[in-house]
Amino acid sequence: MIHAVALFNKSLQMVGELDGQESLELYWIKNVLKDHYITETTDKGTFSLYESNLHRRITTDLSEEKIKIAVALSGTGRLLENDSDMDLSESSNIKEIEKMLNGILSRKMEKMIKTVQIRYAQDIFGFGEEIHREHPYRWKALRERWDEVYPTVEVSVNVDLNIRRVGKVGASVPI
């Protein structure tokens, strides 16, 4: 289990840290994380999943005045715990859970990225490297100013987790 990840600036001074959950989100965005467990509470109940086959794709758009980066995260999940009244033998309920969890995870990741951009102004995600890879000539002009430009970059995250297996988890027993 990861307790925290320290963040350093170019002078190797520690400027902050990410907690355990934020660290896992960072590793998924950096394409290091391949599987992990999550538990999320929604208005329908609490769900625990084992996420595997985690991947990420980053695309950059420098066509307008503002730099835009789109992070697409994907994977498959196995539902381990269901604390809701939803009948998971119906595929429509599984799709609803997927949609809720994908929305929650997307918002969490966007919030964490924005916090890192504003509070620490450190490109720990490697977005500059992606711009360099996709737009090498444009990167030459950005490289020297990247520390000032990076906090203003617009980042969107789309999570697409697919629940493949439900196991023996069923609707809650009525009391």
Buried (B, 14 or more C-beta within 10 A) or exposed (E): EBEEBEBEEEEEEEEBEBEEEBBBBBBBBEBEBEEBEBEBEBEBBEBBBBBEEBEBEBEBBBEEEEBBBBBBBBBBBBBBBBBBEBEBEEEEBBEBBBEBBBEBBBEBBBEBBEEBBEEBEBBBBBBBEBBBEBBEEBBEEBEEEBBEBBBEBEBEBBBEBBBEEBEEBEBEEEE
